[in-house]
Amino acid sequence: MVQNYTVHQTAIIDKGAVIGEDSRIWHWVHVCGGAKIGKGVSLGQNVFVGNQVTIGDQCKIQNNVSVYDNVHLEDGVFCGPSMVFTNVYNPRALIERKSEYKDTLVKKGTSLGANCTIVCGVTIGEYAFIGAGAVINKDVKPYALMVGVPAKQIGWMSQYGEKLDLPLEGEGQTTCPYTEKTYQLKGGLISVIE
């Protein structure tokens, strides 16, 4: 079988790991044998990927990120430097809780800012934007801009990654000047008008 992805000589890829073509695995990365990684993924220096992990196509995981078991990233997710995932809600060193791992789902196109923390068991909607240092401890709506500890929503973001001129609540409509896509807020949710 031909290897169709790039791996730095210091990286460790355990037998059984599935890695898509054109992916890039950099210095001191460890990918466990049960991991499933898509095409065109970049794993920065010192990234760890657990066994029960799926990473979609074209994700970018920056330096010093550990993607633990039961974390699932859809296509196009950005994980900023040193951001944190968890998989046990109430860990103790003296109590075994591997049977209590909680699933975390990060949907397509989401950006997770540097040093943010994602507490396990949440779903982050597509194209959400989590600010640097934020702590997410509940589900996040699609396109929501979240900041703070604990995080709260302060706005809406476009697929392009720019803040939308829309109210937090009520109704509204705006067009992204970069892509000319129109976004509509109705019933507390954003939809893209094609």
HUKABEL-V545429 format. One line per field, one symbol per residue. burial: b if it has 24 or more other ideal C-beta (glycine too) atoms within 12 Angstrom, else e. A space follows every 10 residues. Layout:
burial->???
This chain:
burial->eeeebebeee bebeeebbbb eebbbbeebb bbeebbbbee bbbbebbbbb bebbbbbbbb bbbbbbbbbb bbbbbbbbbb ebbbbbbbee eeeeeeeeee bbbbbbbbbb bbbeebbbbb bbbbbbbbbb beebbbbeeb bbbbbbbeee bebebbbbbe ebbbebeeee eeebebeeee eebebeeeeb bbee
